[in-house]
Amino acid sequence: MKLLTALGILSICAGFTLAFPEDLQQRVVDYLNRYRESFAAHLPVANMNEMIYNASLERRISSCSIARYEGKDNRVMYMREIEFKNKPNFENNGAEEIMIDHDDSELFFYRQLVNPLYSGVGCTNLKKPCMHKIRKVSEDSKMEDAEDKAIAMCFFGGDENLKPLEGLKRGEPANQCPNGKSKTSRYMCKP
């Protein structure tokens, strides 16, 4: 009886998320690294880590409530859709704009993507959408609280829990890399 109860609980917990297929994992990592590389080159950032896919981070997200809790520490990226069509472009002071602490959820979203000390990411597809809080611009151009649906989530990992841009060091790209420079990008560090 205890075994049946345990299996029932396991099936309920395991049924909330699905791991990303390998091809999608690579697309996520490639997109994040292009984005982070562009940011590191334009600001410039001396200690931007290259991202790698870390499947163990997938297990950090097993329910909406856990994702919302984890999201409070800026490690969860909610995804309304799974598409990576926008090319990262930080020309015309875009990198400097992200550095300013606005009350703008879109800029906040980008700020967490470029935390230089994060070095891993793990993502899951959600079997049913997860509601989460966002900040958005109202009709009268003011920021207000709202809710949005996520169909997938990614969880960022590094040595410790960090706020957006915490630990960022300005300077020549990949000039302050504790583990050495990346082999694939001259603007990033090895994770």
KAQUIRA-V673943 format. One record per residue. N is the residue number from 1. PSI is psi in radians with two decimals (999 if undefined). BURIAL is + if it has 9 or more other C-alpha atoms within 8 Angstrom, else -. Layout:
n-><N/N>
psi-><PSI/PSI>
burial-><BURIAL/BURIAL>
This chain:
n-><1/2/3/4/5/6/7/8/9/10/11/12/13/14/15/16/17/18/19/20/21/22/23/24/25/26/27/28/29/30/31/32/33/34/35/36/37/38/39/40/41/42/43/44/45/46/47/48/49/50/51/52/53/54/55/56/57/58/59/60/61/62/63/64/65/66/67/68/69/70/71/72/73/74/75/76/77/78/79/80/81/82/83/84/85/86/87/88/89/90/91/92/93/94/95/96/97/98/99/100/101/102/103/104/105/106/107/108/109/110/111/112/113/114/115/116/117/118/119/120/121/122/123/124/125/126/127/128/129/130/131/132/133/134/135/136/137/138/139/140/141/142/143/144/145/146/147/148/149/150/151/152/153/154/155/156/157/158/159/160/161/162/163/164/165/166/167/168/169/170/171/172/173/174/175/176/177/178/179/180/181/182/183/184/185/186/187/188/189/190/191>
psi-><-0.75/-0.66/-0.75/-0.71/-0.80/-0.76/-0.67/-0.80/-0.75/-0.73/-0.59/-0.81/-0.74/-0.35/-0.08/-0.61/2.77/2.37/2.62/2.43/2.74/-0.70/-0.63/-0.62/-0.80/-0.66/-0.71/-0.87/-0.79/-0.78/-0.87/-0.71/-0.66/-0.76/-0.86/-0.67/-0.79/-0.76/-0.80/-0.66/-0.67/-0.50/-0.92/2.82/2.24/-0.28/0.65/2.03/2.50/2.51/2.53/2.74/2.27/1.74/-0.44/-0.42/-0.37/-0.65/-0.17/-0.36/1.83/-0.12/2.88/-0.75/-0.68/-0.73/-0.75/-0.71/-0.85/-0.61/-0.39/-0.43/0.31/0.40/-0.15/2.29/1.97/2.43/2.07/-0.53/2.80/1.40/2.52/1.16/-0.46/2.24/2.31/2.26/1.98/0.43/2.95/0.81/0.32/-0.69/-0.73/-0.66/-0.69/-0.51/-0.42/2.29/1.49/2.91/0.83/2.01/-0.52/-0.77/-0.63/-0.73/-0.82/-0.57/-0.66/-0.46/-0.46/0.35/2.05/-0.42/-0.24/2.41/-0.11/2.77/2.47/2.41/2.67/2.54/2.51/2.38/-0.53/2.59/2.59/2.19/2.47/2.76/2.48/2.95/2.36/2.86/2.22/3.08/-0.52/0.42/0.48/2.68/2.40/2.78/2.55/3.13/2.66/2.82/2.41/2.43/-0.19/2.80/2.57/2.54/2.19/2.54/2.67/-2.83/-0.52/2.96/2.17/2.62/2.80/2.30/0.05/2.32/-0.04/2.30/2.15/2.61/-3.08/2.25/2.41/0.52/-0.26/1.16/1.93/-0.50/0.18/3.02/2.64/2.58/-0.30/-0.24/2.29/-0.07/-0.02/2.87/2.76/2.48/999>
burial-><-/-/-/-/-/-/-/-/-/-/-/-/+/-/-/+/+/+/-/+/-/-/-/-/+/+/+/+/+/-/+/+/+/+/+/+/+/+/+/+/+/+/+/+/+/+/+/+/+/+/+/+/+/+/+/-/+/+/-/-/+/+/+/+/-/+/+/+/-/+/+/-/+/+/+/+/+/+/+/+/-/-/-/-/-/-/-/-/-/+/-/-/-/+/+/-/-/+/-/-/-/-/-/+/+/-/+/+/+/+/+/+/-/+/+/+/+/+/+/+/+/+/+/+/+/+/+/-/+/+/+/+/-/+/+/+/+/-/-/-/-/-/+/-/-/-/-/+/+/+/+/+/+/+/+/+/+/+/-/-/-/+/+/+/+/-/-/+/-/+/-/-/+/+/+/-/+/-/-/-/+/+/-/-/+/+/+/+/+/+/+>
